[in-house]
Amino acid sequence: MVLTLCVQQLQATAIAVIVTPRFIVIATDSKAVDDRVAPQGETCKIRKANDLFYVPNKLVRHAASGYDLDQIIQDLRGHSVVDMAAKLKEIVIGPLQGALTYSRSEDRALFKDNFGSRQAMGVILVGFEKGYPAVVDLRFIIEDLSAAEIILRTEQHGCPGRDCPQGYALVLVPQELSAAFEAKHPRHWVGNSGTVAAKAEEFVIYAARQMQASVGPPFSVFVLNSNGVQWLKPGVCRP
């Protein structure tokens, strides 16, 4: 289920992505809000495009400018997660800059509230390739909120690669809650898929308690491995 909103922001989405050499675990909340952080019901945040899954956050749709991240990703064709990420980086910049420019022209104060961190949008792409997990975490950052022209730069992290030592990687959103969670749950990436999934869900529940206005249940939890997908808790997703 994807909500149709004039401006759709997964503003304070809670995401836990834990990558191990044998499997990937993803847990998310389901609460959707508009650009004024007013609740807009529930939406599945673990989404599928061809042979990969992706989890977006921040600005994902702006009808007035024609920007629609889901449609862009659905239209992509690639041979791997890395290939899809490279194509997405190239294609999405123009529409995303247009949406941001339009949003700022409508309400500069609200724009600064929404994008004070300077992250405009993020998306985590995941798949299982040649028997191993493949993950790319893309973040689109506004260089200067007040500049006459909005310029975006891209940060990219991935697994396999140097961001993924010994085959382990971790993405926790919002990042400001990750340190406190990790202090209470050291080595939460160790164990079988059920154990790791339980820790991922704990982070999302923790985020919901800390950010009740913008993060909330039901929670979705799934495991991706060489045998395919196992939905431990679909939430509002439709496997």
C-alpha positions as CSV (number, residue, x, y, z in Angstrom):
1,M,0.0,0.0,0.0
2,V,1.5,3.4,-1.0
3,L,-0.3,6.5,0.1
4,T,-1.0,9.1,-2.6
5,L,-0.2,12.5,-1.2
6,C,0.5,15.9,-2.9
7,V,3.7,16.0,-0.9
8,Q,4.8,12.7,0.7
9,Q,7.5,12.8,3.3
10,L,8.8,9.8,5.2
11,Q,10.1,12.5,7.4
12,A,11.2,10.6,10.5
13,T,11.1,7.1,9.2
14,A,12.7,4.5,11.5
15,I,14.8,2.0,9.6
16,A,17.1,-0.7,10.8
17,V,19.1,-2.5,8.1
18,I,21.6,-5.1,9.3
19,V,23.8,-6.9,6.8
20,T,25.6,-10.2,7.6
21,P,27.6,-12.5,5.3
22,R,24.5,-14.8,5.1
23,F,21.4,-12.6,5.2
24,I,20.0,-9.1,5.4
25,V,17.4,-8.0,8.0
26,I,15.2,-4.9,7.5
27,A,12.8,-3.5,10.0
28,T,10.8,-0.3,9.6
29,D,7.8,1.6,11.1
30,S,4.7,2.4,8.9
31,K,3.7,5.9,9.9
32,A,3.5,8.5,7.0
33,V,3.3,12.2,7.5
34,D,3.0,15.2,5.2
35,D,5.5,18.1,5.0
36,R,4.0,19.7,8.1
37,V,4.5,16.4,10.0
38,A,0.8,15.8,10.1
39,P,-0.1,12.1,10.2
40,Q,-1.3,10.7,6.9
41,G,-2.1,7.1,7.8
42,E,0.2,4.1,7.2
43,T,2.4,3.0,4.3
44,C,4.7,0.1,3.6
45,K,8.3,1.4,3.6
46,I,9.9,-1.8,2.4
47,R,9.2,-1.6,-1.3
48,K,10.0,-3.9,-4.2
49,A,11.3,-3.1,-7.7
50,N,12.0,-6.0,-10.0
51,D,14.5,-8.2,-8.2
52,L,15.5,-5.8,-5.5
53,F,14.0,-4.2,-2.4
54,Y,14.4,-0.6,-1.3
55,V,13.6,1.6,1.7
56,P,13.2,5.3,1.1
57,N,13.1,8.2,3.6
58,K,12.5,12.0,3.6
59,L,11.1,13.5,0.4
60,V,9.7,10.7,-1.8
61,R,6.9,12.5,-3.8
62,H,5.9,16.0,-4.9
63,A,3.0,16.0,-7.2
64,A,3.2,19.7,-8.3
65,S,6.7,19.3,-9.7
66,G,6.1,15.7,-11.0
67,Y,8.8,14.2,-8.8
68,D,8.0,10.6,-7.7
69,L,10.8,8.5,-6.4
70,D,8.8,5.2,-6.5
71,Q,8.0,5.7,-10.2
72,I,11.6,6.5,-11.0
73,I,12.9,3.4,-9.2
74,Q,10.2,1.2,-10.8
75,D,11.3,2.4,-14.2
76,L,15.0,1.6,-13.7
77,R,16.6,-1.4,-15.4
78,G,20.0,-2.7,-14.2
79,H,22.0,-5.8,-13.8
80,S,22.9,-5.4,-10.1
81,V,22.2,-3.3,-7.0
82,V,25.3,-1.2,-7.7
83,D,24.2,-0.7,-11.3
84,M,20.7,0.3,-10.2
85,A,22.1,2.8,-7.7
86,A,24.4,4.3,-10.3
87,K,21.4,4.8,-12.6
88,L,19.2,6.2,-9.8
89,K,21.9,8.8,-8.9
90,E,22.0,10.0,-12.5
91,I,18.2,10.1,-13.1
92,V,16.8,11.3,-9.8
93,I,18.9,14.5,-9.2
94,G,17.0,16.7,-11.6
95,P,13.5,15.8,-10.4
96,L,14.5,16.0,-6.8
97,Q,16.1,19.4,-7.2
98,G,13.0,20.6,-8.9
99,A,10.8,19.3,-6.1
100,L,13.0,21.0,-3.5
101,T,13.1,24.3,-5.4
102,Y,9.3,24.3,-5.7
103,S,8.9,23.4,-2.0
104,R,11.2,26.2,-0.9
105,S,9.4,28.8,-3.1
106,E,6.1,27.8,-1.4
107,D,7.3,28.2,2.2
108,R,10.9,29.0,3.1
109,A,10.5,28.6,6.8
110,L,8.8,25.2,6.4
111,F,11.5,24.2,4.0
112,K,14.2,24.9,6.5
113,D,12.3,23.0,9.2
114,N,11.9,20.0,7.0
115,F,15.5,19.9,5.6
116,G,17.5,21.4,8.5
117,S,19.7,18.4,8.5
118,R,20.4,19.1,4.8
119,Q,19.4,15.5,3.8
120,A,16.8,15.8,1.1
121,M,16.2,12.1,0.5
122,G,17.7,8.8,1.3
123,V,17.2,5.3,-0.2
124,I,18.7,1.9,0.7
125,L,18.7,-0.6,-2.1
126,V,19.2,-4.3,-1.2
127,G,19.4,-7.6,-3.0
128,F,21.0,-11.0,-3.0
129,E,23.5,-11.5,-5.8
130,K,25.8,-14.5,-6.5
131,G,24.9,-16.0,-3.1
132,Y,25.8,-12.9,-1.1
133,P,24.0,-9.8,0.2
134,A,24.3,-6.6,-1.8
135,V,23.4,-3.2,-0.3
136,V,23.8,0.4,-1.4
137,D,22.8,3.2,0.9
138,L,22.4,6.5,-1.0
139,R,21.9,9.9,0.6
140,F,21.2,13.1,-1.3
141,I,22.5,16.1,0.6
142,I,21.6,19.8,0.0
143,E,24.9,21.8,-0.1
144,D,23.4,25.1,1.1
145,L,19.8,25.6,2.2
146,S,20.0,29.3,1.4
147,A,21.8,29.3,-1.9
148,A,20.0,30.8,-4.9
149,E,20.2,27.4,-6.6
150,I,19.7,24.2,-4.8
151,I,22.7,21.9,-5.4
152,L,22.8,18.3,-4.3
153,R,25.7,16.0,-3.6
154,T,25.4,12.3,-3.1
155,E,26.9,10.1,-0.3
156,Q,27.1,6.4,-1.1
157,H,28.0,3.5,1.1
158,G,27.7,-0.2,0.2
159,C,28.3,-3.8,0.9
160,P,30.4,-5.7,-0.2
161,G,33.2,-3.2,-0.1
162,R,35.2,-1.1,2.4
163,D,32.0,0.0,4.2
164,C,31.3,-3.6,5.0
165,P,34.3,-5.1,6.9
166,Q,34.1,-8.9,7.2
167,G,30.7,-8.8,5.5
168,Y,28.9,-6.9,8.3
169,A,27.2,-3.5,7.9
170,L,24.6,-1.5,9.7
171,V,22.3,1.4,8.8
172,L,20.1,2.9,11.6
173,V,17.8,5.8,10.8
174,P,17.5,8.2,12.5
175,Q,21.2,8.3,13.2
176,E,20.9,10.4,16.3
177,L,19.3,7.5,18.1
178,S,21.8,4.8,17.0
179,A,24.6,5.5,19.6
180,A,22.2,5.1,22.5
181,F,20.7,2.0,21.1
182,E,24.1,0.4,20.3
183,A,25.3,1.1,23.8
184,K,22.4,-1.0,25.2
185,H,22.6,-3.7,22.5
186,P,26.2,-4.4,21.6
187,R,27.0,-6.8,18.8
188,H,23.3,-6.8,17.7
189,W,24.4,-8.1,14.3
190,V,25.6,-11.4,15.8
191,G,23.3,-14.5,15.8
192,N,20.9,-16.2,13.5
193,S,18.4,-14.3,11.4
194,G,15.7,-14.5,14.1
195,T,17.9,-13.1,16.7
196,V,19.2,-10.3,14.5
197,A,15.7,-9.5,13.3
198,A,14.5,-9.1,16.9
199,K,17.3,-6.6,17.5
200,A,16.4,-4.6,14.4
201,E,12.8,-4.5,15.5
202,E,13.8,-3.3,18.9
203,F,15.6,-0.3,17.4
204,V,12.4,0.6,15.4
205,I,10.3,0.3,18.6
206,Y,12.8,2.4,20.5
207,A,12.7,5.1,17.8
208,A,8.9,5.1,17.9
209,R,9.0,5.7,21.7
210,Q,11.3,8.6,21.2
211,M,9.5,10.1,18.2
212,Q,5.9,9.3,18.8
213,A,4.6,12.2,16.6
214,S,6.3,11.0,13.5
215,V,7.2,7.3,13.9
216,G,4.8,4.5,14.8
217,P,3.4,1.0,14.3
218,P,2.7,-1.4,12.8
219,F,6.2,-2.5,12.3
220,S,7.5,-4.5,9.3
221,V,10.4,-7.0,9.6
222,F,11.8,-9.2,6.9
223,V,14.8,-11.4,6.2
224,L,16.4,-11.7,2.7
225,N,18.9,-14.6,2.1
226,S,19.9,-17.0,-0.7
227,N,16.5,-18.8,-0.3
228,G,14.5,-15.6,-0.9
229,V,12.4,-13.4,1.4
230,Q,10.9,-14.3,4.7
231,W,8.4,-11.7,6.2
232,L,8.6,-12.1,9.9
233,K,6.1,-9.2,10.5
234,P,4.6,-7.7,7.3
235,G,2.9,-4.8,9.1
236,V,1.0,-3.0,6.3
237,C,3.2,-4.5,3.6
238,R,1.6,-7.0,1.2
239,P,4.3,-9.7,0.6
